[in-house]
Amino acid sequence: MAEEGIKKEVDVLRKTLKEDEGYYIAWQANIAMAFKDQFERFSEEHGIISAVENIHEIANTAAKNFLNLLIKE
């Protein structure tokens, strides 16, 4: 079944994220930037002047939270 293949692939991803700090950091950075970019697009589209000075910290914390939930057993 395709579902079994996907589960195995996700298991490999989870294992690699746990064991390879550089890989984890790369995923974290990409997730954080996607969040930050969308935050800025949303602010611009809605005429909101963003005063969030620590958006990078917030985005990185959110990305780490997502990844830690993903690899949690």
TIBAMAR-459334 format. One record per atom (N, C-alpha, C): residue in three letters; x, y, z. Coordinates in steps of 0.05 Angstrom, whole numbers, plus 5000, padded with zeros to 4 digits. Each point is the difference from the previous one (the first is absolute). Example, Ala and Ser with C-alpha at 12.3 -4.5 7.8 and 13.67 -1.06 7.14 Angstrom:
2
ALA526448865156
ALA498250245000
ALA501850245000
SER499350214986
SER501650245001
SER498550225014
***
This chain:
73
MET501649765000
MET498450245000
MET501750255000
ALA499050214988
ALA501550254999
ALA500350125028
GLU498149955018
GLU500150115027
GLU502449895015
GLU500649744995
GLU502449885014
GLU502550134990
GLY500250064974
GLY502450134989
GLY500350275011
ILE497950155003
ILE500150275011
ILE500949995029
LYS498949815015
LYS500849975029
LYS502949955002
LYS501149824983
LYS502849945001
LYS501750254993
GLU499150154980
GLU501550244993
GLU499950215022
VAL497850035013
VAL499850195022
VAL501749905023
ASP500149745005
ASP501749895021
ASP502950064995
VAL500949984974
VAL502750064993
VAL500550305005
LEU498150174992
LEU500350295004
LEU500350065030
ARG498249885016
ARG500150055029
ARG502649915012
LYS501049774992
LYS502549895010
LYS502350194992
THR500150094975
THR502150184991
THR499950265015
LEU497650115004
LEU499850265014
LEU501049975029
LYS499649775012
LYS500949955027
LYS503149975002
GLU501149884980
GLU502849935001
GLU501950194986
ASP499050174982
ASP501850184985
ASP499250295006
GLU501650125017
GLU499550275010
GLU499850204976
GLY501949974981
GLY500050194977
GLY497549974984
TYR499049764996
TYR497549954985
TYR497750135015
TYR499949965026
TYR497950125017
TYR500050304997
ILE502350125002
ILE500350294998
ILE499150104973
ALA500749854979
ALA499250084973
ALA496950004997
TRP498749795011
TRP497149994999
TRP498850235017
GLN501250055023
GLN499050215018
GLN500250274985
ALA502250054987
ALA500350264987
ALA498050034977
ASN499549794985
ASN498150024978
ASN497150035010
ILE499349875021
ILE497350035011
ILE499750285011
ALA502050095015
ALA499950275012
ALA499850224979
MET501549974978
MET499850214979
MET497349994986
ALA498949764996
ALA497349994988
ALA498050145017
PHE500249975026
PHE498250135019
PHE500450314999
LYS502550085001
LYS500750295000
LYS499150134974
ASP500549864977
ASP499250114974
ASP496950044999
GLN498649805009
GLN497150015000
GLN498950225019
PHE501350025023
PHE499350215019
PHE500350284987
GLU502250044986
GLU500450254987
GLU498150054977
ARG499449794984
ARG498050034978
ARG497350075011
PHE499249865021
PHE497450055013
PHE499950295010
SER502150095014
SER500050275010
SER499850204978
GLU501449964978
GLU499950194978
GLU497350004986
GLU498849764996
GLU497449984987
GLU497850135016
HIS500350005026
HIS497950105017
HIS500650285011
GLY502150124990
GLY500850275009
GLY500850025029
ILE501149785010
ILE500850005028
ILE503050075001
ILE500650195016
ILE502850075004
ILE501049825023
SER501849824992
SER501049815020
SER502150135018
ALA499549985025
ALA501950105020
ALA501349775015
VAL499849774989
VAL501149765013
VAL503050004995
GLU501550095019
GLU502950024997
GLU501449725002
ASN498749825013
ASN501349745004
ASN498649784984
ILE499150074975
ILE498749814983
ILE501849764994
HIS502650044997
HIS501849784994
HIS500149805023
GLU500050105025
GLU500049835023
GLU497449855002
ILE497850134995
ILE497449885001
ILE499849784979
ALA500950064975
ALA499949814978
ALA501749765006
ASN502450045011
ASN501849785006
ASN498949825023
THR498850135019
THR498749855022
THR497749834990
ALA498450124982
ALA497749854988
ALA501049774984
ALA502250044984
ALA501149794984
ALA501149775017
LYS501450075021
LYS501049795019
LYS497849855013
ASN497850145007
ASN497749875012
ASN498849804981
PHE499750084975
PHE498949824979
PHE501849754997
LEU502650044997
LEU501849784996
LEU500149825024
ASN500050115024
ASN500149845024
ASN497449835003
LEU497850114992
LEU497549855000
LEU500149774979
LEU501250064977
LEU500349804979
LEU501749775009
ILE502250055014
ILE501849785006
ILE499549875028
LYS498050125014
LYS499349895026
LYS498949724998
GLU500849835017
GLU498949735000
GLU498149955022
***
